[in-house]
Amino acid sequence: MFSSPNSIRASSTNNGRHVVISYERRFSASLYVSNGISKLLKQKLRSEASMAERRSEQLIKFLNACKKKMEE
């Protein structure tokens, strides 16, 4: 994601504005990646919660069917 120290040194030999823009771009990119990862994790958690809810519903249906079968 970030450049090697050599490229940072090379860019710092240019004028100060280039270094600031380069740093801002890297910082912006890291924030973008960070936000993307957190959104992905939230979606994954929602998906897992939904799957767990469906599993519990299926287990309840199965248990009820077993109880009915035992009562017969």
Jmol script that loads the backbone (N, CA, C; Angstrom):
load data "model"
ATOM      1  N   MET A   1       0.831  -1.180   0.000  1.00  0.00           N
ATOM      2  CA  MET A   1       0.000   0.000   0.000  1.00  0.00           C
ATOM      3  C   MET A   1       0.882   1.251   0.000  1.00  0.00           C
ATOM      4  N   PHE A   2       1.884   1.319   0.915  1.00  0.00           N
ATOM      5  CA  PHE A   2       2.742   2.484   0.969  1.00  0.00           C
ATOM      6  C   PHE A   2       4.015   2.223   0.190  1.00  0.00           C
ATOM      7  N   SER A   3       4.643   3.292  -0.229  1.00  0.00           N
ATOM      8  CA  SER A   3       5.877   3.177  -0.997  1.00  0.00           C
ATOM      9  C   SER A   3       7.023   2.778  -0.081  1.00  0.00           C
ATOM     10  N   SER A   4       8.078   2.339  -0.712  1.00  0.00           N
ATOM     11  CA  SER A   4       9.274   1.995   0.052  1.00  0.00           C
ATOM     12  C   SER A   4       9.931   3.275   0.557  1.00  0.00           C
ATOM     13  N   PRO A   5      10.758   3.167   1.601  1.00  0.00           N
ATOM     14  CA  PRO A   5      11.440   4.363   2.120  1.00  0.00           C
ATOM     15  C   PRO A   5      12.258   5.082   1.062  1.00  0.00           C
ATOM     16  N   ASN A   6      12.816   4.343   0.093  1.00  0.00           N
ATOM     17  CA  ASN A   6      13.606   4.984  -0.961  1.00  0.00           C
ATOM     18  C   ASN A   6      12.753   5.935  -1.784  1.00  0.00           C
ATOM     19  N   SER A   7      11.527   5.521  -2.128  1.00  0.00           N
ATOM     20  CA  SER A   7      10.693   6.399  -2.940  1.00  0.00           C
ATOM     21  C   SER A   7      10.226   7.595  -2.122  1.00  0.00           C
ATOM     22  N   ILE A   8      10.074   7.412  -0.809  1.00  0.00           N
ATOM     23  CA  ILE A   8       9.707   8.550   0.045  1.00  0.00           C
ATOM     24  C   ILE A   8      10.844   9.563   0.066  1.00  0.00           C
ATOM     25  N   ARG A   9      12.075   9.068   0.197  1.00  0.00           N
ATOM     26  CA  ARG A   9      13.225   9.977   0.181  1.00  0.00           C
ATOM     27  C   ARG A   9      13.336  10.686  -1.166  1.00  0.00           C
ATOM     28  N   ALA A  10      13.089   9.962  -2.238  1.00  0.00           N
ATOM     29  CA  ALA A  10      13.197  10.555  -3.569  1.00  0.00           C
ATOM     30  C   ALA A  10      12.144  11.646  -3.748  1.00  0.00           C
ATOM     31  N   SER A  11      10.950  11.406  -3.241  1.00  0.00           N
ATOM     32  CA  SER A  11       9.923  12.417  -3.408  1.00  0.00           C
ATOM     33  C   SER A  11      10.171  13.606  -2.482  1.00  0.00           C
ATOM     34  N   SER A  12      10.858  13.377  -1.377  1.00  0.00           N
ATOM     35  CA  SER A  12      11.111  14.498  -0.482  1.00  0.00           C
ATOM     36  C   SER A  12      12.199  15.415  -1.025  1.00  0.00           C
ATOM     37  N   THR A  13      12.950  14.960  -2.025  1.00  0.00           N
ATOM     38  CA  THR A  13      13.945  15.839  -2.626  1.00  0.00           C
ATOM     39  C   THR A  13      13.279  16.871  -3.524  1.00  0.00           C
ATOM     40  N   ASN A  14      12.033  16.583  -3.958  1.00  0.00           N
ATOM     41  CA  ASN A  14      11.284  17.562  -4.733  1.00  0.00           C
ATOM     42  C   ASN A  14      10.803  18.653  -3.796  1.00  0.00           C
ATOM     43  N   ASN A  15      10.032  19.587  -4.330  1.00  0.00           N
ATOM     44  CA  ASN A  15       9.569  20.656  -3.464  1.00  0.00           C
ATOM     45  C   ASN A  15       8.612  20.117  -2.398  1.00  0.00           C
ATOM     46  N   GLY A  16       8.395  20.874  -1.335  1.00  0.00           N
ATOM     47  CA  GLY A  16       7.582  20.447  -0.201  1.00  0.00           C
ATOM     48  C   GLY A  16       6.146  20.127  -0.552  1.00  0.00           C
ATOM     49  N   ARG A  17       5.595  20.808  -1.543  1.00  0.00           N
ATOM     50  CA  ARG A  17       4.198  20.588  -1.923  1.00  0.00           C
ATOM     51  C   ARG A  17       3.986  19.169  -2.454  1.00  0.00           C
ATOM     52  N   HIS A  18       4.900  18.680  -3.223  1.00  0.00           N
ATOM     53  CA  HIS A  18       4.806  17.325  -3.762  1.00  0.00           C
ATOM     54  C   HIS A  18       4.764  16.297  -2.627  1.00  0.00           C
ATOM     55  N   VAL A  19       5.570  16.511  -1.605  1.00  0.00           N
ATOM     56  CA  VAL A  19       5.616  15.594  -0.467  1.00  0.00           C
ATOM     57  C   VAL A  19       4.277  15.602   0.256  1.00  0.00           C
ATOM     58  N   VAL A  20       3.699  16.773   0.462  1.00  0.00           N
ATOM     59  CA  VAL A  20       2.424  16.883   1.164  1.00  0.00           C
ATOM     60  C   VAL A  20       1.322  16.184   0.373  1.00  0.00           C
ATOM     61  N   ILE A  21       1.259  16.417  -0.917  1.00  0.00           N
ATOM     62  CA  ILE A  21       0.237  15.785  -1.754  1.00  0.00           C
ATOM     63  C   ILE A  21       0.419  14.272  -1.738  1.00  0.00           C
ATOM     64  N   SER A  22       1.664  13.823  -1.851  1.00  0.00           N
ATOM     65  CA  SER A  22       1.948  12.399  -1.828  1.00  0.00           C
ATOM     66  C   SER A  22       1.498  11.794  -0.498  1.00  0.00           C
ATOM     67  N   TYR A  23       1.793  12.456   0.604  1.00  0.00           N
ATOM     68  CA  TYR A  23       1.390  11.978   1.927  1.00  0.00           C
ATOM     69  C   TYR A  23      -0.131  11.966   2.046  1.00  0.00           C
ATOM     70  N   GLU A  24      -0.789  13.029   1.563  1.00  0.00           N
ATOM     71  CA  GLU A  24      -2.256  13.093   1.641  1.00  0.00           C
ATOM     72  C   GLU A  24      -2.894  11.962   0.854  1.00  0.00           C
ATOM     73  N   ARG A  25      -2.341  11.660  -0.296  1.00  0.00           N
ATOM     74  CA  ARG A  25      -2.878  10.557  -1.109  1.00  0.00           C
ATOM     75  C   ARG A  25      -2.738   9.227  -0.388  1.00  0.00           C
ATOM     76  N   ARG A  26      -1.593   9.002   0.211  1.00  0.00           N
ATOM     77  CA  ARG A  26      -1.375   7.747   0.947  1.00  0.00           C
ATOM     78  C   ARG A  26      -2.311   7.669   2.147  1.00  0.00           C
ATOM     79  N   PHE A  27      -2.446   8.769   2.857  1.00  0.00           N
ATOM     80  CA  PHE A  27      -3.319   8.794   4.031  1.00  0.00           C
ATOM     81  C   PHE A  27      -4.764   8.564   3.606  1.00  0.00           C
ATOM     82  N   SER A  28      -5.196   9.213   2.541  1.00  0.00           N
ATOM     83  CA  SER A  28      -6.548   9.046   2.024  1.00  0.00           C
ATOM     84  C   SER A  28      -6.778   7.601   1.598  1.00  0.00           C
ATOM     85  N   ALA A  29      -5.809   7.016   0.940  1.00  0.00           N
ATOM     86  CA  ALA A  29      -5.936   5.622   0.501  1.00  0.00           C
ATOM     87  C   ALA A  29      -6.046   4.692   1.695  1.00  0.00           C
ATOM     88  N   SER A  30      -5.271   4.951   2.740  1.00  0.00           N
ATOM     89  CA  SER A  30      -5.339   4.078   3.916  1.00  0.00           C
ATOM     90  C   SER A  30      -6.688   4.211   4.618  1.00  0.00           C
ATOM     91  N   LEU A  31      -7.250   5.416   4.647  1.00  0.00           N
ATOM     92  CA  LEU A  31      -8.584   5.586   5.234  1.00  0.00           C
ATOM     93  C   LEU A  31      -9.632   4.852   4.413  1.00  0.00           C
ATOM     94  N   TYR A  32      -9.512   4.935   3.113  1.00  0.00           N
ATOM     95  CA  TYR A  32     -10.449   4.253   2.220  1.00  0.00           C
ATOM     96  C   TYR A  32     -10.403   2.746   2.455  1.00  0.00           C
ATOM     97  N   VAL A  33      -9.214   2.209   2.548  1.00  0.00           N
ATOM     98  CA  VAL A  33      -9.051   0.774   2.805  1.00  0.00           C
ATOM     99  C   VAL A  33      -9.623   0.416   4.162  1.00  0.00           C
ATOM    100  N   SER A  34      -9.323   1.230   5.159  1.00  0.00           N
ATOM    101  CA  SER A  34      -9.816   0.967   6.513  1.00  0.00           C
ATOM    102  C   SER A  34     -11.340   0.967   6.552  1.00  0.00           C
ATOM    103  N   ASN A  35     -11.965   1.936   5.919  1.00  0.00           N
ATOM    104  CA  ASN A  35     -13.427   1.992   5.890  1.00  0.00           C
ATOM    105  C   ASN A  35     -13.995   0.802   5.131  1.00  0.00           C
ATOM    106  N   GLY A  36     -13.359   0.417   4.070  1.00  0.00           N
ATOM    107  CA  GLY A  36     -13.822  -0.726   3.292  1.00  0.00           C
ATOM    108  C   GLY A  36     -13.772  -2.006   4.092  1.00  0.00           C
ATOM    109  N   ILE A  37     -12.714  -2.177   4.867  1.00  0.00           N
ATOM    110  CA  ILE A  37     -12.591  -3.381   5.691  1.00  0.00           C
ATOM    111  C   ILE A  37     -13.669  -3.406   6.761  1.00  0.00           C
ATOM    112  N   SER A  38     -13.919  -2.279   7.413  1.00  0.00           N
ATOM    113  CA  SER A  38     -14.942  -2.272   8.463  1.00  0.00           C
ATOM    114  C   SER A  38     -16.324  -2.540   7.888  1.00  0.00           C
ATOM    115  N   LYS A  39     -16.615  -2.000   6.696  1.00  0.00           N
ATOM    116  CA  LYS A  39     -17.906  -2.283   6.060  1.00  0.00           C
ATOM    117  C   LYS A  39     -18.024  -3.761   5.724  1.00  0.00           C
ATOM    118  N   LEU A  40     -16.960  -4.341   5.223  1.00  0.00           N
ATOM    119  CA  LEU A  40     -16.960  -5.757   4.887  1.00  0.00           C
ATOM    120  C   LEU A  40     -17.213  -6.607   6.131  1.00  0.00           C
ATOM    121  N   LEU A  41     -16.562  -6.261   7.241  1.00  0.00           N
ATOM    122  CA  LEU A  41     -16.748  -7.013   8.475  1.00  0.00           C
ATOM    123  C   LEU A  41     -18.179  -6.882   8.995  1.00  0.00           C
ATOM    124  N   LYS A  42     -18.759  -5.684   8.891  1.00  0.00           N
ATOM    125  CA  LYS A  42     -20.145  -5.497   9.324  1.00  0.00           C
ATOM    126  C   LYS A  42     -21.088  -6.355   8.491  1.00  0.00           C
ATOM    127  N   GLN A  43     -20.868  -6.389   7.183  1.00  0.00           N
ATOM    128  CA  GLN A  43     -21.704  -7.209   6.311  1.00  0.00           C
ATOM    129  C   GLN A  43     -21.559  -8.687   6.660  1.00  0.00           C
ATOM    130  N   LYS A  44     -20.340  -9.100   6.940  1.00  0.00           N
ATOM    131  CA  LYS A  44     -20.096 -10.498   7.291  1.00  0.00           C
ATOM    132  C   LYS A  44     -20.803 -10.841   8.599  1.00  0.00           C
ATOM    133  N   LEU A  45     -20.738  -9.944   9.578  1.00  0.00           N
ATOM    134  CA  LEU A  45     -21.417 -10.201  10.846  1.00  0.00           C
ATOM    135  C   LEU A  45     -22.919 -10.281  10.658  1.00  0.00           C
ATOM    136  N   ARG A  46     -23.478  -9.389   9.846  1.00  0.00           N
ATOM    137  CA  ARG A  46     -24.915  -9.433   9.573  1.00  0.00           C
ATOM    138  C   ARG A  46     -25.284 -10.751   8.902  1.00  0.00           C
ATOM    139  N   SER A  47     -24.484 -11.163   7.959  1.00  0.00           N
ATOM    140  CA  SER A  47     -24.731 -12.406   7.241  1.00  0.00           C
ATOM    141  C   SER A  47     -24.678 -13.595   8.197  1.00  0.00           C
ATOM    142  N   GLU A  48     -23.674 -13.614   9.071  1.00  0.00           N
ATOM    143  CA  GLU A  48     -23.547 -14.712  10.033  1.00  0.00           C
ATOM    144  C   GLU A  48     -24.711 -14.716  11.022  1.00  0.00           C
ATOM    145  N   ALA A  49     -25.145 -13.533  11.456  1.00  0.00           N
ATOM    146  CA  ALA A  49     -26.278 -13.445  12.374  1.00  0.00           C
ATOM    147  C   ALA A  49     -27.544 -13.959  11.704  1.00  0.00           C
ATOM    148  N   SER A  50     -27.705 -13.618  10.451  1.00  0.00           N
ATOM    149  CA  SER A  50     -28.864 -14.084   9.695  1.00  0.00           C
ATOM    150  C   SER A  50     -28.835 -15.598   9.551  1.00  0.00           C
ATOM    151  N   MET A  51     -27.672 -16.149   9.265  1.00  0.00           N
ATOM    152  CA  MET A  51     -27.545 -17.596   9.145  1.00  0.00           C
ATOM    153  C   MET A  51     -27.831 -18.285  10.473  1.00  0.00           C
ATOM    154  N   ALA A  52     -27.353 -17.715  11.564  1.00  0.00           N
ATOM    155  CA  ALA A  52     -27.590 -18.294  12.890  1.00  0.00           C
ATOM    156  C   ALA A  52     -29.078 -18.273  13.225  1.00  0.00           C
ATOM    157  N   GLU A  53     -29.751 -17.196  12.846  1.00  0.00           N
ATOM    158  CA  GLU A  53     -31.195 -17.102  13.090  1.00  0.00           C
ATOM    159  C   GLU A  53     -31.936 -18.182  12.298  1.00  0.00           C
ATOM    160  N   ARG A  54     -31.553 -18.364  11.049  1.00  0.00           N
ATOM    161  CA  ARG A  54     -32.188 -19.406  10.230  1.00  0.00           C
ATOM    162  C   ARG A  54     -31.927 -20.797  10.792  1.00  0.00           C
ATOM    163  N   ARG A  55     -30.693 -21.016  11.271  1.00  0.00           N
ATOM    164  CA  ARG A  55     -30.368 -22.310  11.869  1.00  0.00           C
ATOM    165  C   ARG A  55     -31.218 -22.572  13.102  1.00  0.00           C
ATOM    166  N   SER A  56     -31.386 -21.555  13.948  1.00  0.00           N
ATOM    167  CA  SER A  56     -32.177 -21.756  15.160  1.00  0.00           C
ATOM    168  C   SER A  56     -33.637 -22.024  14.801  1.00  0.00           C
ATOM    169  N   GLU A  57     -34.147 -21.350  13.779  1.00  0.00           N
ATOM    170  CA  GLU A  57     -35.516 -21.617  13.338  1.00  0.00           C
ATOM    171  C   GLU A  57     -35.648 -23.061  12.831  1.00  0.00           C
ATOM    172  N   GLN A  58     -34.652 -23.515  12.097  1.00  0.00           N
ATOM    173  CA  GLN A  58     -34.680 -24.883  11.584  1.00  0.00           C
ATOM    174  C   GLN A  58     -34.610 -25.893  12.731  1.00  0.00           C
ATOM    175  N   LEU A  59     -33.783 -25.612  13.730  1.00  0.00           N
ATOM    176  CA  LEU A  59     -33.677 -26.508  14.880  1.00  0.00           C
ATOM    177  C   LEU A  59     -34.988 -26.566  15.656  1.00  0.00           C
ATOM    178  N   ILE A  60     -35.638 -25.426  15.829  1.00  0.00           N
ATOM    179  CA  ILE A  60     -36.927 -25.393  16.532  1.00  0.00           C
ATOM    180  C   ILE A  60     -37.958 -26.222  15.775  1.00  0.00           C
ATOM    181  N   LYS A  61     -38.000 -26.059  14.461  1.00  0.00           N
ATOM    182  CA  LYS A  61     -38.931 -26.853  13.647  1.00  0.00           C
ATOM    183  C   LYS A  61     -38.626 -28.343  13.773  1.00  0.00           C
ATOM    184  N   PHE A  62     -37.353 -28.680  13.756  1.00  0.00           N
ATOM    185  CA  PHE A  62     -36.946 -30.081  13.879  1.00  0.00           C
ATOM    186  C   PHE A  62     -37.345 -30.638  15.240  1.00  0.00           C
ATOM    187  N   LEU A  63     -37.086 -29.884  16.311  1.00  0.00           N
ATOM    188  CA  LEU A  63     -37.456 -30.337  17.654  1.00  0.00           C
ATOM    189  C   LEU A  63     -38.963 -30.516  17.782  1.00  0.00           C
ATOM    190  N   ASN A  64     -39.723 -29.585  17.234  1.00  0.00           N
ATOM    191  CA  ASN A  64     -41.188 -29.700  17.273  1.00  0.00           C
ATOM    192  C   ASN A  64     -41.656 -30.936  16.515  1.00  0.00           C
ATOM    193  N   ALA A  65     -41.037 -31.211  15.372  1.00  0.00           N
ATOM    194  CA  ALA A  65     -41.393 -32.403  14.593  1.00  0.00           C
ATOM    195  C   ALA A  65     -41.063 -33.664  15.369  1.00  0.00           C
ATOM    196  N   CYS A  66     -39.931 -33.660  16.066  1.00  0.00           N
ATOM    197  CA  CYS A  66     -39.560 -34.825  16.865  1.00  0.00           C
ATOM    198  C   CYS A  66     -40.551 -35.029  18.006  1.00  0.00           C
ATOM    199  N   LYS A  67     -40.945 -33.947  18.669  1.00  0.00           N
ATOM    200  CA  LYS A  67     -41.911 -34.051  19.766  1.00  0.00           C
ATOM    201  C   LYS A  67     -43.235 -34.609  19.260  1.00  0.00           C
ATOM    202  N   LYS A  68     -43.710 -34.132  18.118  1.00  0.00           N
ATOM    203  CA  LYS A  68     -44.950 -34.629  17.538  1.00  0.00           C
ATOM    204  C   LYS A  68     -44.837 -36.120  17.212  1.00  0.00           C
ATOM    205  N   LYS A  69     -43.685 -36.511  16.673  1.00  0.00           N
ATOM    206  CA  LYS A  69     -43.479 -37.906  16.301  1.00  0.00           C
ATOM    207  C   LYS A  69     -43.474 -38.793  17.550  1.00  0.00           C
ATOM    208  N   MET A  70     -42.885 -38.297  18.633  1.00  0.00           N
ATOM    209  CA  MET A  70     -42.833 -39.093  19.873  1.00  0.00           C
ATOM    210  C   MET A  70     -44.224 -39.197  20.511  1.00  0.00           C
ATOM    211  N   GLU A  71     -45.051 -38.171  20.339  1.00  0.00           N
ATOM    212  CA  GLU A  71     -46.407 -38.182  20.913  1.00  0.00           C
ATOM    213  C   GLU A  71     -47.304 -39.163  20.173  1.00  0.00           C
ATOM    214  N   GLU A  72     -47.016 -39.455  18.939  1.00  0.00           N
ATOM    215  CA  GLU A  72     -47.880 -40.348  18.140  1.00  0.00           C
ATOM    216  C   GLU A  72     -47.762 -41.775  18.564  1.00  0.00           C
TER     217      GLU A  72
END
end "model"
wireframe off; spacefill off
backbone 0.3
color backbone group
